């Protein structure tokens, strides 16, 4: 009798394990091949070593989470902190640690940024300088065009003001939908090409371009803008504020202004490892992957693979509510005023 009960328990355990494994809508090997083929780190990776590690991890896996973690180990071997897998609404990825002292500084800025997702802030400072705080944007589908239009309109409404310079604040921009951001900032970027997405080996995948205020990625119109605003904001000096929370599409937005005439970067370096562009892969309703596939270069062809650095380093002391007490904003205003003479 005991033997029969033991056999039944083993059978049930195996059945539960098989059912758990069956929750994955596609094989882990398939996802692995997508990473191996498309990762921005593919060319420099030691795939023989990674293959062996992955096979060992997968052989030892006893459930679906173990299998997902085998893919996370691949990200770890690639030192890829920007890619992740979402399974049953939980995200899995490889991330660098952070010293407690730095966390105390960065965490409040990050939390504030999360509270401001999709919430653009604009103002006129000292009567003649436009302030634009661009947070991360989490939008999809046709909403991309609408949010880009909203950003554009929020900038255009100051056309009647004697604007002499612009402060573009990207310190709380944790990324998201790049098309909404760059399309919305077309008045600042001006017409023409201003950067590109690159493979790891330096081959251009597609350029970034503004055509009649619309934002194009290659030949694809990614943000459709209707504008009655003809003011030449693209000719004005711009102070770009960045910091350790600036990441992903926030970093790419910063790169779009690198080596632009009359532009200075103020603050701290952007988040390390988050300057890549990601492609989104859907393997099922409960399984997706956000994979780093490209790097981005500025209008002069300089490619940024790690961080974007400021021209002037000012650490901490971020005051997003009381801008008059913010050291970086005050320095930006001082610099904008200085280059007018």
C-alpha positions in Angstrom: 0.0 0.0 0.0 2.8 2.4 1.0 4.6 1.7 -2.3 1.4 2.5 -4.3 0.9 5.8 -2.4 4.6 6.7 -3.0 4.2 6.0 -6.7 1.0 8.1 -6.8 2.8 11.1 -5.1 5.7 10.8 -7.7 3.2 10.7 -10.5 1.3 13.7 -9.3 4.6 15.6 -8.9 5.7 14.8 -12.4 2.3 15.8 -13.7 2.4 19.2 -11.9 5.9 19.7 -13.3 4.8 18.9 -16.8 1.8 21.3 -16.5 4.1 24.0 -15.2 6.5 23.6 -18.1 3.6 23.6 -20.5 2.7 27.1 -19.5 5.5 28.5 -21.7 3.9 29.2 -25.0 7.2 28.6 -26.9 10.4 26.7 -26.2 13.2 28.3 -24.3 15.5 27.2 -27.0 13.6 29.4 -29.5 14.0 32.4 -27.3 17.6 31.7 -26.8 18.1 31.7 -30.6 16.4 35.0 -30.9 18.8 36.5 -28.3 21.8 34.8 -30.0 20.8 36.2 -33.4 19.6 39.7 -32.6 21.4 40.9 -29.4 23.5 44.0 -29.8 26.3 42.0 -28.0 26.2 39.1 -30.5 29.4 39.9 -32.4 31.6 40.2 -29.3 30.1 37.3 -27.2 31.8 34.0 -26.6 28.9 31.9 -27.7 30.7 28.6 -27.2 31.0 29.3 -23.5 27.4 30.7 -23.3 26.0 27.7 -25.2 27.6 25.3 -22.7 26.4 27.4 -19.8 22.8 27.6 -21.2 22.6 23.9 -21.9 23.8 23.1 -18.3 21.2 25.5 -16.8 18.4 24.2 -19.0 19.2 20.6 -18.2 19.0 21.3 -14.5 15.7 23.3 -14.8 12.8 21.7 -13.0 10.1 24.2 -13.9 9.3 27.1 -16.1 10.9 29.7 -13.8 14.2 27.8 -13.8 14.0 27.9 -17.6 13.4 31.6 -17.7 16.3 32.1 -15.3 18.6 30.2 -17.7 17.9 33.0 -20.2 18.6 35.5 -17.5 22.0 33.9 -17.1 22.6 34.5 -20.8 21.9 38.2 -20.2 24.4 38.1 -17.3 27.1 36.5 -19.5 26.5 39.3 -22.0 26.5 41.9 -19.2 23.2 43.0 -20.7 21.2 45.0 -18.1 18.8 46.5 -20.6 17.1 43.3 -21.8 14.4 41.5 -19.9 11.8 38.8 -20.1 8.3 39.2 -18.8 6.4 36.0 -17.9 3.0 36.0 -16.2 3.3 39.7 -15.5 6.7 39.4 -13.7 9.9 40.7 -15.2 13.2 38.8 -15.2 16.5 40.3 -16.0 20.2 40.9 -15.0 20.9 44.2 -13.1 24.0 45.7 -11.6 24.0 46.4 -7.9 24.1 49.8 -6.4 25.9 51.1 -3.3 23.6 52.2 -0.5 25.0 55.7 -0.5 24.2 56.1 -4.2 20.8 54.4 -3.8 19.8 57.0 -1.3 20.4 59.8 -3.8 19.0 58.1 -6.9 15.9 56.4 -5.5 13.9 59.5 -4.7 14.6 60.9 -8.2 13.6 57.6 -9.8 10.4 57.4 -7.7 9.5 61.0 -8.6 10.1 60.1 -12.3 7.8 57.1 -12.0 5.1 59.4 -10.6 5.5 61.7 -13.6 5.2 59.2 -16.4 3.4 60.8 -19.4 3.2 64.1 -17.6 5.1 66.9 -19.4 6.0 70.0 -17.5 6.7 73.3 -19.1 7.3 76.9 -17.9 8.9 80.2 -18.8 11.8 81.1 -16.5 13.1 84.6 -16.0 10.7 85.8 -18.6 12.7 84.5 -21.6 13.8 80.9 -21.1 11.6 77.9 -21.8 11.8 75.0 -19.4 10.7 71.6 -20.6 10.8 68.6 -18.2 10.3 65.5 -20.4 9.6 62.4 -18.3 9.3 58.8 -19.6 6.4 58.0 -21.9 4.6 54.6 -21.7 2.3 54.8 -24.8 1.5 52.5 -27.7 -0.4 52.4 -31.0 -2.2 55.6 -32.1 -1.5 57.2 -28.7 2.1 57.6 -29.8 1.0 60.2 -32.4 -1.3 62.0 -29.9 1.3 62.2 -27.1 3.9 63.5 -29.6 1.4 66.1 -30.8 0.7 67.1 -27.2 4.4 67.6 -26.5 4.7 69.6 -29.7 1.7 71.8 -28.8 3.0 72.4 -25.3 6.2 73.8 -26.8 4.5 75.7 -29.6 2.2 77.6 -27.2 5.2 79.7 -26.1 5.7 81.1 -29.7 4.4 84.5 -28.5 7.0 84.7 -25.8 10.5 86.3 -26.4 12.2 82.9 -25.8 16.0 83.2 -26.0 17.0 79.7 -24.9 15.7 76.4 -23.6 16.3 74.1 -20.7 15.5 70.5 -21.6 15.3 68.5 -18.4 15.7 64.7 -18.9 16.8 63.8 -15.4 13.6 61.8 -14.6 13.3 60.3 -18.0 13.4 56.5 -17.6 12.5 55.8 -21.2 9.6 54.3 -23.0 8.2 55.3 -26.3 11.0 57.1 -28.2 8.8 58.2 -31.1 6.5 60.2 -28.9 9.5 62.0 -27.3 11.5 62.8 -30.4 8.4 63.5 -32.5 7.2 65.9 -29.8 10.6 67.7 -29.7 10.8 68.1 -33.5 10.7 71.9 -33.1 13.9 71.8 -31.1 15.7 69.2 -33.3 15.0 71.0 -36.6 14.5 69.4 -40.1 16.8 66.7 -41.3 18.8 63.7 -39.9 20.0 64.0 -36.4 21.3 60.5 -35.5 20.9 56.8 -36.2 20.6 53.3 -34.8 23.7 51.2 -35.2 24.6 47.5 -34.9 27.5 46.6 -32.6 29.8 46.6 -35.6 28.9 50.2 -36.5 26.5 49.5 -39.4 23.6 51.9 -39.6 20.2 50.0 -39.2 18.1 53.2 -39.7 18.6 56.9 -39.4 16.6 59.3 -37.3 15.1 62.2 -39.2 12.6 65.1 -38.9 10.6 65.8 -42.1 8.1 68.6 -41.9 7.9 68.2 -38.1 7.2 64.4 -38.4 9.6 61.9 -36.9 10.9 59.1 -39.1 12.9 56.0 -38.2 14.3 55.1 -41.6 11.3 55.3 -44.0 8.7 54.7 -41.3 6.8 57.8 -40.1 6.8 57.1 -36.3 5.2 60.3 -35.1 2.8 62.3 -37.2 2.7 66.0 -36.2 0.3 68.7 -37.3 1.9 72.1 -36.7 1.0 75.8 -37.2 4.1 76.8 -35.3 6.8 78.2 -37.4 9.1 79.6 -34.7 12.8 78.7 -35.0 13.3 76.9 -31.7 15.9 74.7 -33.4 18.2 77.7 -33.7 18.1 78.5 -30.0 20.7 77.4 -27.5 19.6 74.5 -25.4 20.9 73.3 -22.0 20.2 69.6 -21.6 20.0 68.3 -18.0 20.8 64.6 -17.5 21.5 62.3 -14.5 21.8 58.7 -13.3 18.0 58.1 -13.7 18.1 59.1 -17.4 18.0 55.8 -19.2 16.8 53.8 -22.2 14.8 56.1 -24.5 15.6 59.0 -22.2 19.3 58.4 -23.0 18.5 58.1 -26.7 16.6 61.5 -26.5 19.8 63.0 -24.9 21.9 61.5 -27.7 19.6 63.3 -30.3 20.9 66.6 -28.9 24.6 65.6 -28.7 26.8 67.7 -30.9 23.9 70.0 -31.8 25.2 73.6 -32.2 24.8 75.8 -29.1 24.0 72.9 -26.8 25.5 72.0 -23.5 24.9 69.0 -21.2 24.7 69.6 -17.5 24.4 67.3 -14.5 25.6 63.7 -14.2 26.2 60.8 -16.5 23.2 58.8 -17.6 22.5 55.3 -16.3 25.3 52.9 -17.2 24.3 50.1 -19.7 21.0 51.7 -20.8 22.0 53.6 -23.9 20.9 50.8 -26.3 17.6 50.6 -28.3 15.4 47.6 -27.7 13.1 45.4 -29.9 10.0 43.9 -28.5 9.3 40.2 -29.1 6.0 38.5 -28.3 6.0 34.7 -27.8 2.6 34.5 -26.3 0.1 36.4 -24.2 2.1 35.7 -21.0 5.6 35.7 -22.4 7.4 38.6 -24.0 11.0 39.8 -24.3 12.5 43.3 -24.5 15.9 42.8 -26.2 18.7 45.3 -26.6 19.5 45.2 -30.4 21.1 48.5 -31.3 23.2 51.4 -30.2 22.6 55.0 -31.1 24.8 57.6 -32.6 24.5 61.4 -32.7 24.3 63.7 -35.7 28.1 63.5 -36.2 28.3 59.7 -36.1 29.6 59.4 -32.5 28.1 56.1 -31.1 27.3 55.9 -27.3 27.6 52.3 -26.0 27.7 53.0 -22.2 26.6 56.4 -20.9 26.1 60.0 -22.1 28.4 62.3 -20.1 27.7 65.9 -19.2 29.9 68.8 -20.3 29.5 70.3 -16.9 29.3 68.0 -13.9 26.9 69.0 -11.1 26.0 66.3 -8.7 22.8 65.8 -6.7 20.7 68.8 -5.4 17.7 68.1 -7.6 14.7 70.3 -6.8 12.0 69.5 -9.3 9.2 71.3 -7.4 11.1 74.4 -6.6 13.1 75.1 -9.7 14.6 78.3 -8.4 16.5 76.2 -5.8 17.8 73.7 -8.3 21.5 74.1 -8.9 21.5 72.5 -12.4 18.6 74.7 -13.6 20.3 77.8 -12.2 23.6 76.9 -14.0 21.7 76.2 -17.2 20.1 79.7 -17.0 23.5 81.3 -16.3 25.0 79.5 -19.3 22.1 80.4 -21.6 22.4 84.0 -20.6 26.2 84.0 -21.1 26.2 82.8 -24.7 23.9 85.7 -25.8 26.7 88.1 -25.5 
